[in-house]
Amino acid sequence: MIENKKSLEKPVYAFIDSQNLNLGVRSQGWKLDWRKFRQYLRNKYNVANAFAFIGYKAGNEKLYLQLQEMGYLVILKPTLELPDGSVKGNVDAELVLHTMVQFKNFNKAIIVSGDGDFHCLVEYLDQHEKIFHLFAPNKHYSSIYLEVP
């Protein structure tokens, strides 16, 4: 049996800083349609796995389940309630770790975040010719990414 060359290629994976994406889109006056975004990634970039990194907040279980049903691999991080009542759920370390754990499983990666904290990851992926795109969800992305594909 002869296999199609395309079927032998490793897939494209997306690693999404969900809070950064959601807030970035909202700052532009829009509401993100997570289902359409997943379809866009699949149809436009052939993304096989879309990892959505999000801070866990009790009461949002329905949202997490819906994201999974839409085709996202949801990675939750415990959040911390700050003295002022705000919630912090920084997912940077999880996104970097999961990208590196999956490194051998994908051909190209899409990073969805304008957060400059991912510069070393993007640089490493670029050096290994594994960065496909960096999507910064708003115009206030870190200027450190100006030369990234």
N, CA, C and O of each residue as an XYZ file, in Angstrom:
596
protein
N       0.845     -1.183      0.000
C       0.000      0.000      0.000
C       0.885      1.239      0.000
O       1.781      1.359      0.835
N       0.648      2.144     -0.911
C       1.411      3.383     -1.004
C       0.661      4.464     -0.236
O      -0.524      4.710     -0.464
N       1.389      5.105      0.683
C       0.770      6.167      1.470
C       1.025      7.515      0.818
O       2.092      7.766      0.258
N       0.040      8.358      0.902
C       0.150      9.725      0.415
C       1.212     10.442      1.238
O       1.223     10.339      2.465
N       2.107     11.170      0.567
C       3.178     11.892      1.269
C       2.610     12.829      2.324
O       3.175     12.970      3.408
N       1.476     13.477      1.998
C       0.872     14.419      2.934
C       0.468     13.720      4.231
O       0.569     14.315      5.304
N       0.013     12.469      4.151
C      -0.404     11.751      5.351
C       0.783     11.396      6.237
O       0.606     11.115      7.423
N       1.992     11.406      5.677
C       3.187     11.096      6.455
C       3.752     12.324      7.162
O       4.563     12.197      8.079
N       3.327     13.508      6.738
C       3.824     14.732      7.352
C       3.231     14.898      8.744
O       2.093     14.512      9.011
N       4.034     15.480      9.616
C       3.520     15.795     10.941
C       2.581     16.984     10.817
O       2.749     17.821      9.930
N       1.599     17.063     11.697
C       0.581     18.114     11.582
C       1.017     19.470     12.135
O       2.103     19.629     12.691
N       0.124     20.431     11.958
C       0.270     21.758     12.545
C      -0.508     21.758     13.859
O      -1.646     21.290     13.914
N       0.110     22.286     14.916
C      -0.554     22.426     16.211
C      -0.655     23.909     16.536
O       0.217     24.699     16.172
N      -1.729     24.277     17.224
C      -1.899     25.653     17.705
C      -1.858     25.646     19.226
O      -2.443     24.778     19.873
N      -1.162     26.621     19.784
C      -1.037     26.790     21.232
C      -1.590     28.174     21.554
O      -1.009     29.189     21.172
N      -2.716     28.204     22.259
C      -3.504     29.427     22.401
C      -3.527     29.913     23.844
O      -3.963     29.197     24.746
N      -3.057     31.125     24.047
C      -3.194     31.816     25.333
C      -4.617     32.380     25.322
O      -4.852     33.480     24.822
N      -5.558     31.620     25.875
C      -6.982     31.943     25.748
C      -7.351     33.304     26.314
O      -8.118     34.045     25.699
N      -6.819     33.636     27.468
C      -7.142     34.924     28.082
C      -6.608     36.073     27.224
O      -7.298     37.071     27.017
N      -5.388     35.929     26.731
C      -4.795     36.960     25.883
C      -5.625     37.140     24.613
O      -5.887     38.265     24.188
N      -6.034     36.030     24.018
C      -6.852     36.082     22.808
C      -8.204     36.734     23.098
O      -8.625     37.644     22.384
N      -8.872     36.272     24.133
C     -10.202     36.779     24.458
C     -10.172     38.275     24.775
O     -10.987     39.036     24.254
N      -9.239     38.695     25.625
C      -9.146     40.111     25.984
C      -8.718     40.970     24.797
O      -9.192     42.095     24.637
N      -7.825     40.439     23.969
C      -7.378     41.177     22.794
C      -8.506     41.433     21.812
O      -8.636     42.532     21.272
N      -9.313     40.419     21.585
C     -10.447     40.561     20.672
C     -11.474     41.521     21.269
O     -12.012     42.378     20.568
N     -11.742     41.373     22.565
C     -12.696     42.273     23.239
C     -12.241     43.724     23.195
O     -13.062     44.632     23.062
N     -10.932     43.944     23.306
C     -10.414     45.320     23.292
C     -10.662     46.007     21.949
O     -10.609     47.233     21.849
N     -10.933     45.210     20.927
C     -11.238     45.751     19.602
C     -12.746     45.934     19.400
O     -13.201     46.317     18.322
N     -13.516     45.650     20.471
C     -14.966     45.803     20.401
C     -15.689     44.604     19.821
O     -16.858     44.711     19.450
N     -15.017     43.463     19.735
C     -15.609     42.259     19.166
C     -15.788     41.202     20.243
O     -15.241     41.303     21.341
N     -16.568     40.185     19.899
C     -16.701     39.016     20.761
C     -16.188     37.817     19.972
O     -16.582     37.606     18.825
N     -15.320     37.048     20.580
C     -14.728     35.899     19.897
C     -15.733     34.761     19.792
O     -16.361     34.382     20.781
N     -15.879     34.226     18.599
C     -16.666     33.020     18.382
C     -15.666     31.861     18.359
O     -15.004     31.612     17.352
N     -15.575     31.171     19.475
C     -14.576     30.111     19.635
C     -14.756     28.993     18.608
O     -13.776     28.435     18.113
N     -16.003     28.670     18.292
C     -16.263     27.609     17.309
C     -15.725     28.010     15.933
O     -15.059     27.217     15.266
N     -16.014     29.233     15.518
C     -15.540     29.703     14.206
C     -14.020     29.830     14.182
O     -13.389     29.570     13.157
N     -13.435     30.226     15.303
C     -11.976     30.329     15.347
C     -11.342     28.949     15.177
O     -10.342     28.804     14.472
N     -11.928     27.930     15.827
C     -11.393     26.563     15.680
C     -11.535     26.098     14.239
O     -10.615     25.491     13.690
N     -12.674     26.375     13.623
C     -12.884     25.999     12.222
C     -11.891     26.722     11.314
O     -11.354     26.136     10.374
N     -11.658     27.986     11.601
C     -10.691     28.775     10.835
C      -9.302     28.142     10.917
O      -8.628     27.978      9.901
N      -8.884     27.790     12.124
C      -7.568     27.166     12.287
C      -7.491     25.850     11.520
O      -6.474     25.556     10.892
N      -8.543     25.070     11.566
C      -8.570     23.779     10.884
C      -8.575     23.967      9.367
O      -7.798     23.331      8.654
N      -9.448     24.836      8.884
C      -9.627     24.990      7.436
C      -8.512     25.781      6.763
O      -8.069     25.417      5.673
N      -8.059     26.844      7.388
C      -7.051     27.718      6.780
C      -5.632     27.184      6.968
O      -4.804     27.285      6.062
N      -5.350     26.614      8.147
C      -3.977     26.219      8.468
C      -3.812     24.724      8.734
O      -2.728     24.271      9.104
N      -4.873     23.970      8.547
C      -4.828     22.528      8.747
C      -4.356     22.155     10.161
O      -3.577     21.219     10.334
N      -4.831     22.890     11.156
C      -4.438     22.641     12.544
C      -5.134     21.385     13.049
O      -6.360     21.330     13.141
N      -4.335     20.384     13.372
C      -4.862     19.122     13.881
C      -5.244     19.237     15.351
O      -6.321     18.791     15.749
N      -4.373     19.828     16.158
C      -4.619     19.981     17.593
C      -4.496     21.445     17.974
O      -3.499     22.103     17.678
N      -5.530     21.940     18.636
C      -5.535     23.324     19.119
C      -5.612     23.275     20.642
O      -6.657     22.968     21.214
N      -4.496     23.581     21.283
C      -4.425     23.576     22.742
C      -4.857     24.945     23.254
O      -4.255     25.961     22.904
N      -5.896     24.973     24.080
C      -6.390     26.223     24.661
C      -6.006     26.242     26.138
O      -6.494     25.431     26.925
N      -5.142     27.159     26.501
C      -4.658     27.284     27.878
C      -5.490     28.342     28.581
O      -5.613     29.472     28.109
N      -6.058     27.957     29.718
C      -6.988     28.856     30.401
C      -6.920     28.644     31.910
O      -6.742     27.522     32.385
N      -7.062     29.720     32.640
C      -7.091     29.637     34.099
C      -8.419     29.054     34.557
O      -9.481     29.486     34.107
N      -8.359     28.068     35.455
C      -9.576     27.419     35.951
C     -10.283     28.307     36.959
O      -9.676     28.820     37.900
N     -11.569     28.474     36.742
C     -12.403     29.238     37.667
C     -13.660     28.419     37.923
O     -14.387     28.080     36.989
N     -13.916     28.100     39.191
C     -15.104     27.327     39.545
C     -16.339     28.009     38.971
O     -16.474     29.232     39.021
N     -17.227     27.203     38.431
C     -18.445     27.736     37.827
C     -18.356     27.858     36.316
O     -19.369     28.079     35.653
N     -17.161     27.717     35.763
C     -16.973     27.819     34.309
C     -16.844     26.460     33.632
O     -16.411     26.374     32.483
N     -17.217     25.403     34.340
C     -17.051     24.055     33.801
C     -17.774     23.872     32.469
O     -17.283     23.176     31.580
N     -18.946     24.502     32.334
C     -19.702     24.396     31.078
C     -18.891     24.972     29.914
O     -18.866     24.394     28.827
N     -18.234     26.100     30.141
C     -17.384     26.708     29.109
C     -16.258     25.757     28.708
O     -15.992     25.576     27.520
N     -15.598     25.153     29.693
C     -14.479     24.255     29.398
C     -14.956     23.052     28.579
O     -14.283     22.619     27.644
N     -16.126     22.522     28.944
C     -16.697     21.396     28.209
C     -17.063     21.813     26.780
O     -16.819     21.065     25.833
N     -17.644     22.996     26.626
C     -17.997     23.486     25.289
C     -16.755     23.647     24.415
O     -16.773     23.291     23.237
N     -15.687     24.177     24.986
C     -14.441     24.323     24.221
C     -13.934     22.961     23.753
O     -13.479     22.819     22.619
N     -14.015     21.959     24.633
C     -13.600     20.607     24.248
C     -14.479     20.076     23.125
O     -13.983     19.469     22.175
N     -15.778     20.304     23.232
C     -16.702     19.829     22.200
C     -16.461     20.525     20.865
O     -16.760     19.963     19.812
N     -15.927     21.734     20.898
C     -15.608     22.479     19.670
C     -14.302     22.008     19.042
O     -13.967     22.408     17.927
N     -13.567     21.162     19.751
C     -12.338     20.623     19.191
C     -11.056     21.127     19.814
O      -9.969     20.836     19.313
N     -11.160     21.876     20.898
C      -9.961     22.346     21.598
C      -9.513     21.303     22.612
O     -10.335     20.603     23.203
N      -8.217     21.206     22.805
C      -7.648     20.438     23.905
C      -7.422     21.453     25.017
O      -6.487     22.252     24.957
N      -8.276     21.419     26.022
C      -8.284     22.438     27.064
C      -7.297     22.069     28.166
O      -7.378     20.991     28.756
N      -6.372     22.974     28.432
C      -5.388     22.813     29.497
C      -5.716     23.863     30.558
O      -5.611     25.065     30.313
N      -6.113     23.393     31.732
C      -6.528     24.292     32.807
C      -5.413     24.501     33.810
O      -4.652     23.586     34.127
N      -5.334     25.721     34.300
C      -4.376     26.054     35.354
C      -5.165     26.618     36.531
O      -6.058     27.444     36.343
N      -4.839     26.176     37.740
C      -5.512     26.761     38.904
C      -5.265     28.267     38.945
O      -4.180     28.743     38.612
N      -6.285     28.998     39.355
C      -6.164     30.451     39.459
C      -5.968     30.851     40.913
O      -6.191     30.068     41.837
N      -5.553     32.069     41.080
C      -5.308     32.624     42.407
C      -6.136     33.892     42.547
O      -6.064     34.791     41.709
N      -6.931     33.955     43.625
C      -7.697     35.174     43.865
C      -6.817     36.154     44.617
O      -6.256     35.826     45.662
N      -6.701     37.347     44.083
C      -5.867     38.391     44.670
C      -6.660     39.175     45.716
O      -7.891     39.151     45.704
N      -5.963     39.870     46.620
C      -6.645     40.626     47.682
C      -7.705     41.607     47.175
O      -8.679     41.882     47.876
N      -7.521     42.133     45.968
C      -8.503     43.091     45.438
C      -9.719     42.405     44.805
O     -10.611     43.073     44.282
N      -9.748     41.054     44.856
C     -10.874     40.302     44.311
C     -10.681     39.845     42.882
O     -11.457     39.030     42.383
N      -9.664     40.354     42.218
C      -9.401     39.915     40.843
C      -8.777     38.520     40.871
O      -8.277     38.063     41.900
N      -8.818     37.868     39.736
C      -8.321     36.498     39.633
C      -7.143     36.472     38.675
O      -7.190     37.068     37.599
N      -6.082     35.775     39.076
C      -4.888     35.643     38.232
C      -4.738     34.178     37.850
O      -4.763     33.292     38.705
N      -4.582     33.939     36.562
C      -4.415     32.578     36.065
C      -3.425     32.555     34.923
O      -3.767     32.138     33.816
N      -2.222     32.990     35.167
C      -1.198     33.087     34.134
C      -0.843     31.698     33.605
O      -0.427     30.824     34.366
N      -1.008     31.502     32.303
C      -0.793     30.187     31.699
C       0.504     30.097     30.901
O       0.715     29.125     30.176
N       1.369     31.091     31.022
C       2.585     31.138     30.203
C       3.433     29.876     30.327
O       3.831     29.293     29.318
N       3.710     29.456     31.552
C       4.574     28.284     31.754
C       3.939     27.031     31.166
O       4.631     26.202     30.575
N       2.639     26.892     31.324
C       1.943     25.720     30.791
C       2.009     25.692     29.264
O       2.219     24.636     28.669
N       1.830     26.843     28.639
C       1.878     26.904     27.186
C       3.268     26.521     26.678
O       3.393     25.746     25.729
N       4.296     27.054     27.298
C       5.671     26.729     26.890
C       5.952     25.243     27.122
O       6.481     24.565     26.243
N       5.598     24.743     28.303
C       5.860     23.337     28.627
C       5.150     22.403     27.651
O       5.769     21.482     27.118
N       3.867     22.629     27.411
C       3.128     21.746     26.510
C       3.641     21.830     25.074
O       3.640     20.832     24.354
N       4.072     22.996     24.663
C       4.647     23.127     23.321
C       5.898     22.260     23.213
O       6.098     21.572     22.212
N       6.728     22.297     24.234
C       7.964     21.508     24.191
C       7.690     20.010     24.354
O       8.375     19.191     23.742
N       6.707     19.647     25.163
C       6.333     18.234     25.304
C       5.837     17.699     23.957
O       6.110     16.551     23.605
N       5.118     18.522     23.214
C       4.559     18.114     21.924
C       5.515     18.336     20.746
O       5.184     17.985     19.614
N       6.673     18.902     20.995
C       7.609     19.342     19.955
C       7.829     18.304     18.847
O       7.826     18.653     17.666
N       8.019     17.053     19.213
C       8.305     16.011     18.216
C       7.058     15.552     17.467
O       7.156     14.827     16.477
N       5.892     15.972     17.938
C       4.637     15.509     17.345
C       4.081     16.425     16.264
O       3.155     16.039     15.550
N       4.629     17.634     16.128
C       4.107     18.552     15.117
C       5.209     19.004     14.178
O       6.389     19.030     14.527
N       4.781     19.360     12.973
C       5.696     19.891     11.973
C       5.861     21.396     12.154
O       6.973     21.921     12.105
N       4.740     22.080     12.363
C       4.736     23.535     12.533
C       3.799     23.894     13.673
O       2.848     23.173     13.974
N       4.093     25.037     14.304
C       3.268     25.517     15.413
C       2.747     26.912     15.122
O       3.414     27.737     14.497
N       1.545     27.145     15.593
C       0.958     28.478     15.610
C       0.841     28.866     17.073
O       0.255     28.130     17.867
N       1.389     30.008     17.432
C       1.266     30.534     18.787
C       0.277     31.691     18.718
O       0.437     32.610     17.915
N      -0.743     31.639     19.563
C      -1.750     32.698     19.591
C      -1.591     33.466     20.894
O      -2.103     33.058     21.937
N      -0.879     34.574     20.821
C      -0.663     35.463     21.964
C       0.216     36.616     21.517
O       1.130     36.438     20.712
N      -0.060     37.775     22.034
C       0.813     38.912     21.774
C       1.732     39.172     22.947
O       2.455     40.167     22.975
N       1.701     38.273     23.913
C       2.473     38.401     25.147
C       3.959     38.177     24.863
O       4.346     37.123     24.358
N       4.774     39.152     25.182
C       6.214     39.062     24.949
C       6.907     37.981     25.752
O       8.063     37.655     25.481
N       6.214     37.415     26.746
C       6.813     36.355     27.561
C       7.108     35.097     26.754
O       7.875     34.243     27.200
N       6.514     34.972     25.581
C       6.736     33.783     24.761
C       7.865     33.966     23.752
O       8.061     33.112     22.887
N       8.599     35.052     23.847
C       9.648     35.332     22.868
C      10.664     34.200     22.767
O      11.032     33.800     21.662
N      11.123     33.680     23.900
C      12.135     32.614     23.847
C      11.571     31.358     23.187
O      12.297     30.662     22.476
N      10.300     31.057     23.407
C       9.666     29.909     22.765
C       9.574     30.129     21.260
O       9.930     29.249     20.477
N       9.103     31.288     20.862
C       8.965     31.600     19.436
C      10.332     31.569     18.759
O      10.470     31.056     17.649
N      11.327     32.113     19.423
C      12.690     32.113     18.885
C      13.205     30.679     18.713
O      13.811     30.360     17.690
N      12.969     29.821     19.696
C      13.405     28.424     19.626
C      12.693     27.697     18.478
O      13.325     26.985     17.698
N      11.387     27.883     18.387
C      10.637     27.254     17.299
C      11.130     27.745     15.941
O      11.236     26.964     14.996
N      11.429     29.029     15.848
C      11.934     29.606     14.606
C      13.297     29.009     14.241
O      13.544     28.698     13.076
N      14.168     28.850     15.217
C      15.494     28.269     14.971
C      15.394     26.835     14.461
O      16.257     26.372     13.715
N      14.341     26.139     14.864
C      14.139     24.754     14.438
C      13.137     24.650     13.280
O      12.643     23.570     12.958
N      12.856     25.799     12.670
C      11.949     25.882     11.524
C      10.591     25.255     11.812
O      10.003     24.583     10.964
N      10.107     25.491     13.031
C       8.819     24.931     13.429
C       7.762     25.990     13.696
O       6.621     25.646     14.005
N       8.101     27.249     13.586
C       7.082     28.279     13.797
C       6.374     28.526     12.472
O       7.020     28.785     11.457
N       5.080     28.447     12.483
C       4.289     28.672     11.275
C       3.752     30.093     11.284
O       3.894     30.830     10.309
N       3.129     30.468     12.403
C       2.597     31.820     12.562
C       2.568     32.186     14.030
O       2.493     31.328     14.910
N       2.629     33.473     14.266
C       2.363     34.033     15.586
C       1.183     34.962     15.390
O       1.281     35.957     14.672
N       0.065     34.640     16.027
C      -1.116     35.490     15.945
C      -1.184     36.335     17.197
O      -1.350     35.810     18.298
N      -1.059     37.635     17.037
C      -1.229     38.572     18.149
C      -2.649     39.115     18.038
O      -2.992     39.744     17.036
N      -3.479     38.881     19.054
C      -4.897     39.206     18.931
C      -5.261     40.684     18.966
O      -6.433     41.028     18.811
N      -4.293     41.557     19.165
C      -4.626     42.982     19.110
C      -3.406     43.775     18.665
O      -2.307     43.234     18.541
N      -3.614     45.042     18.432
C      -2.530     45.879     17.917
C      -1.512     46.247     18.985
O      -0.500     46.877     18.678
N      -1.760     45.870     20.222
C      -0.844     46.205     21.317
C       0.081     45.030     21.658
O       0.497     44.873     22.806
N       0.395     44.214     20.657
C       1.285     43.079     20.886
C       2.688     43.579     21.214
O       3.043     44.727     20.948
N       3.453     42.697     21.789
C       4.821     43.049     22.146
C       5.636     43.339     20.888
O       5.609     42.561     19.935
N       6.352     44.449     20.886
C       7.170     44.826     19.725
C       8.322     43.853     19.503
O       8.972     43.884     18.459
N       8.571     43.000     20.475
C       9.642     42.008     20.348
C       9.340     41.022     19.211
O      10.239     40.334     18.728
N       8.067     40.958     18.787
C       7.655     40.007     17.758
C       7.594     40.603     16.355
O       7.072     39.953     15.450
N       8.089     41.768     16.148
C       7.935     42.423     14.851
C       8.520     41.637     13.684
O       8.062     41.797     12.553
N       9.515     40.798     13.925
C      10.145     40.070     12.823
C       9.767     38.598     12.778
O      10.400     37.823     12.060
N       8.761     38.202     13.521
C       8.320     36.809     13.547
C       7.325     36.595     12.417
O       6.543     37.493     12.106
N       7.344     35.390     11.783
C       6.417     35.113     10.669
C       4.959     35.234     11.082
O       4.065     35.032     10.259
